[in-house]
Amino acid sequence: MANIVFCSINKTAQTTSRRCLLSHLKGLVSTGESHSRLSSTYSQSLTLLAGTRWFSRGTGVRFMSHGTAGRAAAGGSRRGALALSGAAAVTAAAAVAGFLANASHFQRAEMATKIPQAAEEKEQEGDILERCRGLMSPPVTDVGVLQKMKGEMRARMEMLIMETQADFCKALQEVDGGTFKVDRWERKEGGGGISCVMQDGKVFEKAGVNVSVVFGNLTEEAARQMRSRGKVLKGKDGKLPFCAMGVSSVIHPKNPHIPTVHFNYRYFEIEEEDGSKQWWFGGGTDLTPIYVNKEDAFHFHNTLKEACDKHHPQYYRDFKKWCDRYFYIRHRGETRGIGGIFFDDLDAPSQEEAFSFVKSCAHTVVPCYLPIVYKHLKDPFTAEEKDWQQVRRGRYVEFNLVYDRGVKFGLATPGSRIESILMSLPLTARWEYMHEPAKGTLEAEMLEVLRNPKEWV
């Protein structure tokens, strides 16, 4: 949530600390210190302020069902202290603690969610209009409507995905120097979205961060896909009113030593014939490197694990395994990347707790990826390494077009925006006949990891 402040840090202080941090990072990169110092801080932790501690809601109990527990009505919204995430967290924390000059950058606390200890069990989601000022675009739903329904899950989730889009886009713009094209679109059947795309930048060949909020009646094809996952859907007169919303991003860098990253967090609601509602959350974040880097893999997975552990000690283990299974290219016998977390049909233990978990995951998208980008920003690469990147991108395309659940749902939904659905595809890719890397090469090492997924933390 990029426009939330902590301990009365004003905008000038935020801007100053952000510029200092970026200058510090770029200085380290240009002097060749990025690899050693960034990697050495991956597992460290830092207490920034006295009287504050890591935000945790405890463990709770994990239940995964298919459309039963999710029938419960939404719980009341929690209120309390202001939370920090994304770019706002690192800038505000830096300004208060004053650690930029002498602390290793991007430590474990670099962008972690923090709240005052006295109010850690509750969060205040703040005024809708005020929060909208930091977005890439006004929300899909009218701000006045969101204000009136601010306590409902649909409004709360829409604000979360809008703020996640803004935080991530601003972080990418800062490292690349380019600007996202912001493209609003409407769906005549109901709803619309905001697509933010940056192409041919200095760092990123193609970066897309999309938000969509759509509603209407579920098509038979979409309903069939859901029933195949165990959903019991009972429509009225053959109709199933639904609302679906989410934020989705895929980043394809130019340098083959900077991995591709993908994340998606979504909420689905269906009204059945008796007026009751089924709801569930889904999502995840995963990394697709071109070459194996154990430090990067640890940092990425450990950041996700810390978010999961706030809610249940089994979440990371279960959702990591699910991610490896989901992003598996069956016709190739290999995974798309080194995974992360993936979950779907999450409708328990309660709507409030499920939303809290999704929010924790969404808040990791900047800190799990940007340190890796900065670390490899100046890495040199050869033409052969670029060719290998293109081959791996071909595999990425194969998975997205053949297996990806979101692409299938989008293509089966009337009025869907094809440009946004296919935003995940890279500008360039390569298919070589009978390509197999030579034994003992870094490319062969990467392929071995993709064929036999590893535990990274």
Disulfide bonds with the S-S distance in Angstrom:
none
